[in-house]
Amino acid sequence: MATTRLSSKGQVVLPSATRTSRKWNAGTEFQVVETPEGVLLRPIAFAPSRLEDVFGMAGYSGPRRSLSEMDAAVRKEASRRR
């Protein structure tokens, strides 16, 4: 049985073997469920994507854009949304 400890920041490190066997990577989000026996961590699953929802991203047929042009477009849109 593996053990862990609660840090002063309220963090708990899950053993590497558990993370690996469950395929939990950094950034995995969990639902915290209190039970009579303790606390249950349940990973929050992402909803599967449908082809119709992402299809528009795959059909660009215009001129090629450089990475700097794409970065500039992303920055411009991010600024617009703020």
PyMOL commands that set and color helices and strands:
alter all, ss='L'
color gray80, all
select helices_A, chain A and resi 16-22+51-57+67-81
alter helices_A, ss='H'
color red, helices_A
select strands_A, chain A and resi 30-35+38-43
alter strands_A, ss='S'
color yellow, strands_A
deselect
rebuild
show_as cartoon
